[in-house]
Amino acid sequence: MVIVTGGAGFIGSCIVRALNDKGIEDIIIVDNIRETDKWMNMRNKKYLEYIHRDDFLPRLSEFAGKVTHVIHMGACSATTERNFDFLYKNNFEYTKTLWRFCARTGASFIYASSAATYGDGSEGFSDEEDIKRLRPLNGYGYSKQLFDLWVEKELAAGESVPHQHVGFKFFNVYGPNEYFKGTMASVIFHTFNDVNRTGKKGLFKSYKEGYEDGGQLRDFVYVKDLCKVIMFMIDNPEVSGLFNLGTGKARSFRDLALATFAAMGKEPNIEYIEMPETLRGKYQYYTQATMDKLRRAGYTEPFYSLEDGAKDYVQNYLMKNYETY
């Protein structure tokens, strides 16, 4: 049995699809769907049961001895969330409980950290440097950093740990099943909708020397690549650690917009707009994952290029009325 928290969400539901494709159907989906349309991500999946996030921990003991993997993608991922007490309880304490369950029962624990832990990037983006130096810029990133630091202490103290424990610092993920995320959905998603609505896409002007308008750089990674890496971890239980998960190649927002226009079969029409002043002082102009650690762990598959990922996402999902993966 596999437990997937956040299993109705963007990344979690794609992982459930990958598990189904692998022949795994004894899955417990844990989430907090509320009034969203996340339930649509579950329609084409095979699983045993859906359990609400708040009801799951009281029932956790009934799964002891039955679960082989806990894949923990459930979290509040809004970088704008201001209630840190909520973030602390939901993203940190909840995750510690699942870690201890896996350590006690022998299940593997695979969880989502975040590239938001790197803060402004002044300390680089290496998953092999001292994580205590990192200074996240928002409460979400700090809540993820707190758990990474807690794991480091547990390992150093020789405490009981899951036999396999894998954390992933996800970079800028895009792909199907994200349509419910509103402003937090990927720029490809918003570009597709902006172009259909207005015929053009607005990108931020640059306020930093060395970067052209729309030239701000991100490591954009297709969600299907995340799923492949997680399936690799399931197949290789001897691998543990905290890993970056991007492509290792930064691309500009202009590149992303052009790839989306091309996938839609439309001529590019980009305008450059003022960045809100509230963002200008803390806006990241560059992120790029170092991927050597994951490669040394044995993962050899190539990653989607931005153009290929955008084409697959746009043509096979967005242009098909937001078809789910």
C-alpha positions, 0 to 999 in steps of 0.5 A, spaced: 500 500 500 502 507 498 499 513 501 500 519 497 498 526 501 496 531 496 494 526 492 488 530 489 493 536 487 497 538 482 504 534 483 500 528 487 495 526 482 500 526 477 504 521 482 498 517 483 497 516 475 505 514 475 503 509 480 497 506 476 501 506 470 506 502 474 501 497 476 500 500 483 492 501 485 492 500 492 493 507 494 490 511 499 489 519 497 490 524 502 488 531 501 483 537 503 479 538 496 474 543 499 470 547 494 476 546 489 475 542 483 481 538 485 476 532 485 477 532 477 484 529 478 481 523 481 476 521 476 481 517 471 485 514 477 485 507 481 485 508 488 482 505 495 480 510 499 480 518 499 481 521 506 481 528 508 487 531 511 484 532 518 481 525 519 488 522 516 493 522 522 487 519 527 487 513 523 494 513 521 495 507 526 490 502 522 495 502 516 501 500 520 504 494 517 500 495 510 504 501 507 510 500 503 511 508 501 508 514 504 509 519 498 508 526 502 506 532 497 501 535 501 502 542 504 500 549 503 504 551 498 502 558 497 508 563 498 503 569 500 501 565 506 501 570 512 499 565 517 505 562 520 502 558 525 498 554 520 504 553 516 508 550 522 503 546 524 501 543 517 508 543 513 512 542 519 509 538 525 504 534 520 510 532 516 514 530 522 508 525 524 509 521 518 516 521 518 516 518 525 510 513 522 515 511 517 521 510 521 516 505 526 513 501 521 519 500 516 515 504 510 519 509 505 518 516 506 518 521 500 517 528 501 517 535 498 521 540 500 522 546 495 527 550 492 524 556 496 528 554 501 534 557 497 531 564 498 534 569 494 539 565 491 545 568 494 548 562 497 547 558 490 542 552 489 547 546 490 543 540 494 550 539 497 552 545 501 550 546 508 543 547 508 543 551 515 546 557 511 540 558 507 535 564 508 528 563 505 524 569 503 517 567 505 514 563 511 512 557 506 520 556 504 521 557 511 516 551 513 520 547 508 527 549 511 525 547 518 523 540 516 530 539 512 534 542 518 530 537 523 531 531 518 539 533 519 538 533 526 535 526 527 540 523 522 546 526 526 543 524 533 542 517 530 535 517 531 530 512 528 529 514 521 525 511 515 530 506 512 529 510 505 528 517 506 528 522 500 526 529 500 526 533 493 527 541 492 522 542 487 524 548 482 519 551 477 514 545 476 509 546 470 504 541 467 497 538 467 492 537 473 494 544 476 488 548 473 485 549 480 491 553 483 489 560 480 495 565 481 499 559 483 499 556 477 505 555 472 506 561 467 505 556 461 498 555 464 497 563 465 500 564 458 495 559 454 489 563 457 492 570 456 493 568 449 486 565 448 483 571 452 487 577 449 492 574 444 498 577 447 502 575 454 505 580 458 512 579 462 515 583 467 520 588 465 527 587 468 530 592 473 536 589 474 543 590 470 544 584 465 537 582 465 533 584 459 525 585 459 522 578 460 529 575 461 529 573 468 531 566 469 528 560 472 529 552 472 522 550 469 521 542 470 515 538 467 511 534 472 512 528 468 519 528 470 518 529 477 514 523 477 519 519 473 524 521 479 519 518 484 518 512 481 526 511 480 526 512 488 521 507 489 525 502 485 531 503 488 530 503 496 537 504 497 537 511 495 536 516 501 538 524 501 535 531 500 535 532 492 534 538 487 529 536 482 529 541 476 532 540 469 539 543 471 538 548 465 535 555 467 531 558 461 528 565 461 520 567 461 521 569 454 523 563 452 517 560 456 512 564 452 515 563 446 515 555 447 507 556 449 506 560 443 509 555 438 505 550 441 499 553 440 501 555 433 500 562 434 505 568 432 508 571 438 505 577 441 509 579 448 508 586 451 513 588 457 509 590 463 511 594 470 513 589 475 509 591 482 513 595 486 512 591 492 516 585 488 521 589 485 526 589 492 525 581 493 524 578 486 529 572 484 532 573 477 535 567 477 534 559 479 538 553 477 538 546 480 545 543 480 543 536 479 550 532 480 547 529 486 541 525 483 545 523 477 550 520 482 545 516 485 543 513 479 538 517 475 540 517 468 534 519 464 534 525 460 529 531 462 524 534 458 526 540 454 522 547 455 520 546 448 518 539 448 514 539 455 510 546 453 508 542 447 506 536 450 502 540 456 499 545 451 497 540 445 495 534 449 492 537 456 490 545 455 488 545 448 483 539 450 479 542 455 484 541 461 485 534 460 488 531 466 494 526 466 
